[in-house]
Amino acid sequence: MSEILAVREYIKETAPPAKATREEIRQLREALTSRRPIAEGVNFARIDMGGVAAERLTVADADTSRAIVHLHGGGYEFGSPTTHRSIGAYLAAEAKVPVYMVDYRLAPEHPCPAALDDALVAFDWLEDEGLTASAIAVSGDSAGGGLALSLSLTRAERKQSLPASLLLQSPWTDLSCSFDTYDMLDGVDPTATRERLLGMAKLYVGEDGDLRAPMVSPCFADLTGMPPMLIQVGGSEAMMGDSIALYGQAKRHGAQVDLEVWPEMIHVWHQYTDMLDDARRALSRAVQYAQQHWTVAARAAAE
């Protein structure tokens, strides 16, 4: 069996029961992912980032003058540093910098803009700790990818310095789920459907919220001046349209952007670092991108 077929089988076998409650699904995902192996040599600890809970992952020889902030996915309704620790741990091991997994508040208990507020506070805390924005890369998968963009857009509005780069894995950038890849790849993607995602989106923005507002659906935002961004999306994921639209919008507004479509890969395949060589390769590529733009930022600061 190929690696990606094994991952698909794992997803099928570990899917929550159809009638499971939200809290039961959250607990099941925490239990499953807490047992998954992570990159060797990575230590993790719970920390407080200015009042926002987080997890810090690091290796023994980490360069603490730089950092990666990772914003997990889960449709703003699910997810935590535990459920996405495999991504954070691989980034920490490969980049040899601390990775901060922000445990932002979830909907529906804490609707928009709670997640964004927490991400902003966590970023501010790193600056208060002595890091410059240009020494920080912001990474995010799925909803966390959209949140990474929202963080940058908000900081730009506030005239604050922006991250050195954005590392976006299968980013959810259109909460209205309007792109036709949901129809084209219906049944091919084992995790994401338009109906399921629209339900999550409405919990996040509220019944009367605008699903196409640029701050929650950043593929519709003015992306002028955004940091360099790497977009990675799977060739078999229904949310592919979000990445393609984001790429086009970034290009139209003169932002530096790279789009990678990985054949046969599914939504956020990056989290299966223990099962999938392409997960490790994609995250290694993301680290290379971050390192490239840290170097660019350091040169600019020295001039």
Secondary structure, 3 states (H helix, E strand, C coil): CCHHHHHHHHHHHCCCCCCCCHHHHHHHHHHHHHCCCCCCCCEEEEEEECCEEEEEEECCCCCCCCEEEEECCCCCCCCCCCCCHHHHHHHHHHHCCCEEEECCCCCCCCCCCHHHHHHHHHHHHHHHCCCCHHHEEEEEECHHHHHHHHHHHHHHHCCCCCCCEEEEECCCCCCCCCCCHHHHCCCCCCCCCHHHHHHHHHHHHCCCCCCCCCCCCHHHCCCCCCCCEEEEEECCCCCHHHHHHHHHHHHHCCCCEEEEEECCCCCCHHHCCCCCHHHHHHHHHHHHHHHHHHHHHHHHHHC
